[in-house]
Amino acid sequence: MCCMSVGCRKGMVDQQHLKPLAEDNFFKDDRASRVPPAHTVARGQLNEDEQFFTGKIGGQLVATFPAPVTRAMLARGRERFDIYCAVCHDRSGSGNGMIVQRGFPRPPSLHEQRLRDAPVGHFFDVITNGYGVMYPYKARVSPQDRWAIIAYIRALQLSQHATPNDGDPAALKQLETAQK
């Protein structure tokens, strides 16, 4: 029993330690924490895919998605759009969201011709950095969710301004026969 009680002392309870970001004279610069070396990248923050993380390639806005648009991506985009975008742009993207009804300035309709013609990189840049009175959502919406929102915006735009040439030929034939 005596041998086992040797390890039960309080010597390890009262350890010397430095408080992070506190002033301490242990190092010459009186900092308790060390400054990370130049060009240090935090774990999980290595953003090598320029198109995916900036919506640009070589400083130019991209016109294509960095990944295939899937049904799951559109569903995620709709969910994120309803959370972050619909309050201003409303659920249809026309710009008559709840904040407009409360007196805030009206955002542009996502169905304006200039936005239908805009490359997808434009939307990524605006969501990331903000534009006009729109706040930047970089800290709130992950790059993956930004691309999902943009895919859903494109789907909304197509839903409002589709032509018969945009549809699936088999589906159009089915609609034609159903109308007779």
Backbone as CSV, one residue per row, in Angstrom:
resi,resn,N_x,N_y,N_z,CA_x,CA_y,CA_z,C_x,C_y,C_z
1,MET,0.819,-1.186,0.000,0.000,0.000,0.000,0.868,1.256,0.000
2,CYS,1.958,1.204,0.699,2.866,2.339,0.812,3.472,2.692,-0.548
3,CYS,3.770,1.696,-1.382,4.352,1.942,-2.704,3.367,2.654,-3.623
4,MET,2.111,2.372,-3.486,1.098,2.985,-4.337,0.838,4.434,-3.953
5,SER,1.014,4.784,-2.729,0.722,6.151,-2.297,1.805,7.144,-2.706
6,VAL,2.964,6.681,-3.164,4.045,7.571,-3.586,3.611,8.389,-4.801
7,GLY,2.842,7.808,-5.696,2.389,8.507,-6.894,1.228,9.444,-6.649
8,CYS,0.730,9.552,-5.465,-0.444,10.367,-5.176,-0.080,11.709,-4.543
9,ARG,1.104,12.185,-4.758,1.474,13.469,-4.183,0.883,14.610,-4.990
10,LYS,0.898,15.802,-4.425,0.318,16.971,-5.075,1.342,17.736,-5.915
11,GLY,2.535,17.184,-6.097,3.591,17.889,-6.819,3.215,18.274,-8.243
12,MET,2.418,17.491,-8.920,2.041,17.778,-10.303,0.823,18.696,-10.405
13,VAL,0.167,18.959,-9.310,-1.012,19.821,-9.329,-0.605,21.271,-9.535
14,ASP,0.437,21.687,-8.877,0.879,23.082,-8.940,2.048,23.217,-9.904
15,GLN,1.764,23.105,-11.195,2.802,23.205,-12.213,3.007,24.652,-12.623
16,GLN,4.217,24.961,-13.020,4.464,26.269,-13.600,3.983,26.226,-15.046
17,HIS,3.329,27.276,-15.461,2.854,27.342,-16.833,2.712,28.805,-17.237
18,LEU,2.642,29.017,-18.524,2.468,30.355,-19.067,1.038,30.493,-19.564
19,LYS,0.452,31.652,-19.345,-0.889,31.905,-19.860,-0.758,32.404,-21.298
20,PRO,-1.498,31.813,-22.226,-1.386,32.227,-23.627,-1.695,33.710,-23.800
21,LEU,-0.912,34.372,-24.627,-1.071,35.783,-24.986,-0.885,36.733,-23.801
22,ALA,-0.389,36.234,-22.687,-0.139,37.093,-21.526,1.311,37.584,-21.566
23,GLU,1.584,38.614,-20.812,2.946,39.131,-20.717,3.726,38.269,-19.735
24,ASP,4.947,37.897,-20.125,5.780,37.067,-19.266,7.235,37.335,-19.627
25,ASN,8.125,37.281,-18.670,9.521,37.601,-18.950,10.374,36.371,-19.264
26,PHE,9.773,35.250,-19.543,10.520,34.037,-19.872,11.288,34.214,-21.183
27,PHE,10.621,34.817,-22.201,11.273,35.086,-23.478,11.716,36.546,-23.516
28,LYS,12.663,36.867,-24.390,13.224,38.224,-24.457,12.190,39.278,-24.839
29,ASP,11.193,38.898,-25.641,10.189,39.882,-26.074,9.012,39.993,-25.108
30,ASP,9.103,39.378,-23.940,8.085,39.436,-22.884,6.733,38.858,-23.298
31,ARG,6.735,37.956,-24.258,5.496,37.288,-24.669,5.508,35.855,-24.162
32,ALA,4.361,35.398,-23.726,4.253,34.011,-23.295,4.084,33.079,-24.491
33,SER,3.471,33.582,-25.560,3.241,32.777,-26.762,4.258,33.153,-27.831
34,ARG,4.564,32.222,-28.672,5.487,32.462,-29.781,4.702,32.877,-31.006
35,VAL,5.261,33.779,-31.794,4.653,34.208,-33.046,4.888,33.099,-34.072
36,PRO,3.854,32.679,-34.798,4.060,31.623,-35.800,5.047,32.089,-36.873
37,PRO,5.824,31.188,-37.429,6.753,31.559,-38.504,6.001,32.139,-39.696
38,ALA,6.682,32.951,-40.477,6.077,33.568,-41.662,5.533,32.488,-42.596
39,HIS,4.414,32.781,-43.215,3.751,31.907,-44.195,3.207,30.617,-43.579
40,THR,2.975,30.622,-42.276,2.372,29.469,-41.620,0.914,29.355,-42.056
41,VAL,0.471,28.154,-42.358,-0.908,27.909,-42.756,-1.555,27.054,-41.672
42,ALA,-2.662,27.541,-41.142,-3.370,26.794,-40.105,-3.924,25.494,-40.680
43,ARG,-4.056,24.510,-39.832,-4.576,23.217,-40.251,-5.969,23.392,-40.867
44,GLY,-6.161,22.806,-42.032,-7.445,22.880,-42.712,-7.653,24.164,-43.499
45,GLN,-6.640,25.032,-43.580,-6.795,26.314,-44.256,-5.942,26.449,-45.515
46,LEU,-5.386,25.363,-46.021,-4.591,25.408,-47.238,-5.545,25.454,-48.427
47,ASN,-5.691,26.613,-49.008,-6.660,26.829,-50.078,-5.934,26.839,-51.422
48,GLU,-5.632,25.653,-51.938,-4.864,25.551,-53.172,-5.710,25.736,-54.427
49,ASP,-6.969,25.358,-54.392,-7.829,25.436,-55.570,-8.352,26.867,-55.703
50,GLU,-7.690,27.649,-56.545,-8.020,29.066,-56.683,-9.478,29.268,-57.096
51,GLN,-9.957,28.505,-58.053,-11.337,28.663,-58.515,-12.329,28.386,-57.389
52,PHE,-12.106,27.324,-56.639,-13.041,26.937,-55.584,-13.072,27.956,-54.447
53,PHE,-11.924,28.502,-54.072,-11.855,29.375,-52.904,-11.981,30.861,-53.213
54,THR,-11.868,31.267,-54.501,-11.962,32.694,-54.825,-12.996,33.003,-55.898
55,GLY,-13.397,32.000,-56.675,-14.311,32.257,-57.788,-13.600,32.916,-58.957
56,LYS,-12.273,32.876,-58.928,-11.465,33.500,-59.978,-10.340,32.555,-60.380
57,ILE,-9.855,32.759,-61.590,-8.633,32.106,-62.054,-7.790,33.195,-62.693
58,GLY,-6.604,33.386,-62.156,-5.729,34.439,-62.673,-6.332,35.820,-62.541
59,GLY,-7.140,36.034,-61.521,-7.759,37.337,-61.300,-9.039,37.570,-62.089
60,GLN,-9.424,36.640,-62.952,-10.635,36.772,-63.764,-11.753,35.917,-63.170
61,LEU,-12.966,36.464,-63.133,-14.118,35.721,-62.621,-14.376,34.493,-63.488
62,VAL,-14.658,33.370,-62.838,-14.896,32.130,-63.579,-16.340,32.062,-64.072
63,ALA,-16.520,31.349,-65.173,-17.856,31.192,-65.746,-18.432,29.810,-65.484
64,THR,-17.630,28.912,-64.925,-18.080,27.541,-64.691,-17.935,27.177,-63.220
65,PHE,-18.709,26.201,-62.814,-18.644,25.707,-61.439,-17.394,24.840,-61.269
66,PRO,-16.790,24.855,-60.081,-15.595,24.037,-59.857,-15.906,22.550,-59.687
67,ALA,-17.163,22.200,-59.537,-17.581,20.807,-59.367,-18.911,20.623,-60.092
68,PRO,-19.252,19.389,-60.435,-20.543,19.158,-61.090,-21.707,19.570,-60.184
69,VAL,-22.724,20.148,-60.795,-23.927,20.532,-60.046,-24.820,19.304,-59.946
70,THR,-25.109,18.910,-58.727,-25.927,17.723,-58.478,-27.230,18.127,-57.794
71,ARG,-28.137,17.182,-57.724,-29.406,17.418,-57.032,-29.162,17.732,-55.549
72,ALA,-28.210,17.028,-54.939,-27.880,17.278,-53.524,-27.306,18.684,-53.340
73,MET,-26.498,19.111,-54.299,-25.928,20.463,-54.230,-27.037,21.512,-54.332
74,LEU,-27.985,21.302,-55.222,-29.109,22.237,-55.359,-29.966,22.264,-54.096
75,ALA,-30.186,21.107,-53.491,-30.968,21.056,-52.246,-30.248,21.813,-51.136
76,ARG,-28.943,21.608,-51.031,-28.153,22.337,-50.029,-28.175,23.833,-50.339
77,GLY,-28.076,24.186,-51.611,-28.120,25.590,-52.011,-29.441,26.244,-51.659
78,ARG,-30.523,25.516,-51.867,-31.838,26.061,-51.510,-31.934,26.290,-50.003
79,GLU,-31.469,25.331,-49.231,-31.505,25.460,-47.771,-30.680,26.668,-47.312
80,ARG,-29.471,26.810,-47.832,-28.602,27.935,-47.460,-29.164,29.262,-47.983
81,PHE,-29.746,29.259,-49.184,-30.359,30.463,-49.744,-31.491,30.931,-48.838
82,ASP,-32.334,30.001,-48.409,-33.450,30.362,-47.531,-32.962,30.938,-46.204
83,ILE,-31.811,30.481,-45.729,-31.275,30.977,-44.459,-30.619,32.340,-44.624
84,TYR,-29.730,32.467,-45.596,-28.892,33.659,-45.693,-29.379,34.708,-46.690
85,CYS,-30.069,34.308,-47.733,-30.365,35.228,-48.831,-31.821,35.677,-48.898
86,ALA,-32.738,34.796,-48.528,-34.164,35.079,-48.724,-34.650,36.269,-47.914
87,VAL,-34.022,36.562,-46.801,-34.459,37.688,-45.978,-34.360,39.000,-46.764
88,CYS,-33.424,39.092,-47.688,-33.293,40.291,-48.518,-33.867,40.074,-49.920
89,HIS,-33.495,38.963,-50.551,-33.862,38.727,-51.953,-35.191,37.998,-52.099
90,ASP,-35.812,37.590,-51.066,-36.998,36.744,-50.939,-36.743,35.383,-51.570
91,ARG,-37.645,34.459,-51.340,-37.410,33.070,-51.751,-37.400,32.877,-53.260
92,SER,-37.989,33.814,-53.998,-37.973,33.696,-55.456,-36.801,34.441,-56.077
93,GLY,-36.080,35.221,-55.279,-34.937,35.975,-55.784,-35.289,37.309,-56.399
94,SER,-36.527,37.769,-56.225,-36.957,39.014,-56.873,-36.527,40.277,-56.133
95,GLY,-36.009,40.145,-54.910,-35.534,41.317,-54.179,-36.562,41.956,-53.278
96,ASN,-37.661,41.282,-53.021,-38.711,41.832,-52.156,-38.771,41.090,-50.829
97,GLY,-37.628,40.896,-50.221,-37.558,40.159,-48.967,-38.134,40.935,-47.799
98,MET,-38.120,40.304,-46.653,-38.702,40.878,-45.441,-38.046,42.200,-45.055
99,ILE,-36.749,42.344,-45.275,-36.100,43.596,-44.869,-36.588,44.777,-45.692
100,VAL,-36.949,44.530,-46.943,-37.476,45.599,-47.793,-38.817,46.063,-47.244
101,GLN,-39.615,45.125,-46.766,-40.912,45.462,-46.186,-40.759,46.218,-44.873
102,ARG,-39.569,46.160,-44.281,-39.293,46.867,-43.024,-38.552,48.180,-43.259
103,GLY,-38.382,48.588,-44.526,-37.810,49.891,-44.820,-36.365,49.911,-45.275
104,PHE,-35.719,48.758,-45.377,-34.337,48.742,-45.853,-34.315,48.886,-47.373
105,PRO,-33.174,49.297,-47.938,-33.083,49.423,-49.398,-33.304,48.079,-50.087
106,ARG,-33.933,48.136,-51.239,-34.236,46.924,-52.002,-32.980,46.423,-52.713
107,PRO,-32.636,45.157,-52.532,-31.499,44.604,-53.278,-31.920,44.333,-54.717
108,PRO,-30.969,44.140,-55.600,-31.354,43.859,-56.986,-32.034,42.501,-57.105
109,SER,-32.924,42.411,-58.059,-33.539,41.124,-58.362,-32.482,40.235,-59.002
110,LEU,-32.456,38.993,-58.609,-31.509,38.053,-59.203,-31.914,37.683,-60.627
111,HIS,-33.072,38.188,-61.058,-33.579,37.891,-62.393,-33.299,39.012,-63.385
112,GLU,-32.611,40.064,-62.948,-32.226,41.130,-63.877,-31.293,40.547,-64.938
113,GLN,-31.383,41.082,-66.137,-30.575,40.558,-67.244,-29.083,40.607,-66.928
114,ARG,-28.613,41.673,-66.302,-27.174,41.783,-66.015,-26.711,40.681,-65.057
115,LEU,-27.594,40.232,-64.150,-27.222,39.153,-63.234,-27.406,37.781,-63.870
116,ARG,-28.355,37.651,-64.791,-28.477,36.387,-65.527,-27.258,36.177,-66.421
117,ASP,-26.697,37.287,-66.921,-25.521,37.209,-67.789,-24.207,37.155,-67.012
118,ALA,-24.241,37.447,-65.724,-23.013,37.495,-64.918,-22.415,36.099,-64.763
119,PRO,-21.092,35.998,-64.768,-20.476,34.685,-64.536,-20.690,34.241,-63.094
120,VAL,-20.610,32.942,-62.858,-20.832,32.429,-61.504,-19.793,32.970,-60.527
121,GLY,-18.611,33.297,-61.021,-17.579,33.879,-60.166,-17.999,35.215,-59.579
122,HIS,-18.850,35.952,-60.290,-19.363,37.230,-59.770,-20.169,36.993,-58.497
123,PHE,-21.050,36.015,-58.520,-21.864,35.718,-57.342,-20.986,35.256,-56.183
124,PHE,-19.976,34.438,-56.492,-19.070,33.970,-55.441,-18.358,35.158,-54.798
125,ASP,-17.890,36.077,-55.623,-17.184,37.255,-55.114,-18.106,38.133,-54.276
126,VAL,-19.328,38.330,-54.714,-20.283,39.165,-53.972,-20.662,38.508,-52.648
127,ILE,-20.923,37.207,-52.646,-21.252,36.523,-51.390,-20.062,36.597,-50.435
128,THR,-18.865,36.429,-50.960,-17.663,36.419,-50.129,-17.348,37.796,-49.562
129,ASN,-17.332,38.816,-50.412,-16.837,40.140,-50.024,-17.916,41.196,-49.839
130,GLY,-19.157,40.872,-50.175,-20.219,41.862,-50.093,-20.178,42.789,-51.298
131,TYR,-21.232,43.585,-51.426,-21.308,44.532,-52.540,-22.364,45.563,-52.190
132,GLY,-22.053,46.829,-52.330,-23.016,47.866,-51.959,-23.358,47.763,-50.488
133,VAL,-24.639,47.611,-50.173,-25.054,47.496,-48.773,-25.091,46.041,-48.295
134,MET,-24.751,45.099,-49.177,-24.737,43.688,-48.771,-23.471,43.398,-47.972
135,TYR,-23.666,42.772,-46.830,-22.545,42.397,-45.974,-21.775,41.230,-46.584
136,PRO,-20.476,41.131,-46.295,-19.734,39.946,-46.730,-20.129,38.727,-45.894
137,TYR,-20.256,37.602,-46.546,-20.645,36.361,-45.865,-19.488,35.362,-45.796
138,LYS,-18.272,35.820,-46.010,-17.107,34.935,-46.003,-16.987,34.158,-44.697
139,ALA,-17.211,34.829,-43.579,-17.066,34.182,-42.272,-18.273,33.318,-41.916
140,ARG,-19.390,33.510,-42.588,-20.626,32.806,-42.229,-20.941,31.624,-43.139
141,VAL,-20.541,31.723,-44.400,-20.911,30.703,-45.385,-19.631,30.094,-45.961
142,SER,-19.498,28.793,-45.849,-18.297,28.108,-46.351,-18.244,28.193,-47.878
143,PRO,-17.055,28.064,-48.467,-16.966,28.090,-49.933,-17.856,27.038,-50.598
144,GLN,-17.930,25.853,-50.024,-18.780,24.797,-50.586,-20.243,25.232,-50.595
145,ASP,-20.696,25.860,-49.519,-22.080,26.333,-49.459,-22.303,27.528,-50.383
146,ARG,-21.279,28.367,-50.580,-21.417,29.488,-51.526,-21.677,28.958,-52.927
147,TRP,-20.931,27.917,-53.336,-21.155,27.340,-54.663,-22.535,26.698,-54.755
148,ALA,-22.999,26.084,-53.675,-24.343,25.493,-53.672,-25.402,26.583,-53.818
149,ILE,-25.226,27.700,-53.122,-26.166,28.822,-53.237,-26.181,29.347,-54.664
150,ILE,-25.014,29.466,-55.269,-24.929,29.975,-56.640,-25.629,29.022,-57.607
151,ALA,-25.466,27.725,-57.409,-26.166,26.750,-58.256,-27.672,26.928,-58.119
152,TYR,-28.135,27.154,-56.895,-29.566,27.358,-56.679,-30.033,28.674,-57.306
153,ILE,-29.202,29.716,-57.232,-29.549,30.993,-57.883,-29.723,30.777,-59.380
154,ARG,-28.817,30.019,-59.990,-28.947,29.729,-61.424,-30.245,28.962,-61.706
155,ALA,-30.598,28.036,-60.834,-31.854,27.298,-61.003,-33.045,28.243,-60.883
156,LEU,-32.998,29.175,-59.925,-34.074,30.170,-59.793,-34.185,31.013,-61.057
157,GLN,-33.047,31.435,-61.583,-33.059,32.255,-62.794,-33.663,31.487,-63.963
158,LEU,-33.322,30.224,-64.085,-33.899,29.412,-65.161,-35.389,29.194,-64.956
159,SER,-35.821,29.089,-63.709,-37.242,28.845,-63.444,-38.103,30.039,-63.828
160,GLN,-37.540,31.215,-63.816,-38.311,32.423,-64.120,-38.239,32.817,-65.592
161,HIS,-37.205,32.396,-66.277,-37.001,32.859,-67.652,-36.657,31.718,-68.600
162,ALA,-37.262,30.587,-68.401,-36.981,29.433,-69.261,-37.733,29.565,-70.581
163,THR,-37.128,29.042,-71.614,-37.768,28.976,-72.926,-37.953,27.499,-73.270
164,PRO,-38.798,27.182,-74.235,-38.968,25.773,-74.611,-37.660,25.111,-75.037
165,ASN,-36.729,25.884,-75.552,-35.445,25.321,-75.979,-34.570,24.908,-74.796
166,ASP,-34.871,25.408,-73.594,-34.074,25.087,-72.412,-34.439,23.734,-71.809
167,GLY,-35.593,23.212,-72.137,-36.082,22.004,-71.476,-35.591,20.713,-72.098
168,ASP,-35.824,19.649,-71.388,-35.519,18.297,-71.849,-36.528,17.943,-72.946
169,PRO,-36.084,17.501,-74.116,-37.019,17.197,-75.209,-38.102,16.191,-74.821
170,ALA,-37.764,15.185,-74.041,-38.760,14.186,-73.640,-39.814,14.811,-72.727
171,ALA,-39.378,15.669,-71.825,-40.320,16.328,-70.917,-41.213,17.298,-71.684
172,LEU,-40.645,18.000,-72.661,-41.446,18.917,-73.473,-42.501,18.153,-74.276
173,LYS,-42.140,17.011,-74.809,-43.090,16.190,-75.571,-44.231,15.734,-74.667
174,GLN,-43.888,15.364,-73.435,-44.904,14.936,-72.474,-45.852,16.096,-72.152
175,LEU,-45.322,17.306,-72.022,-46.171,18.472,-71.762,-47.089,18.760,-72.944
176,GLU,-46.568,18.633,-74.150,-47.374,18.886,-75.341,-48.540,17.905,-75.433
177,THR,-48.292,16.645,-75.154,-49.359,15.646,-75.246,-50.354,15.797,-74.105
178,ALA,-49.926,16.300,-72.968,-50.826,16.484,-71.824,-51.776,17.645,-72.053
179,GLN,-51.387,18.612,-72.869,-52.225,19.786,-73.102,-53.359,19.492,-74.065
180,LYS,-53.306,18.427,-74.821,-54.338,18.136,-75.827,-55.530,17.467,-75.241
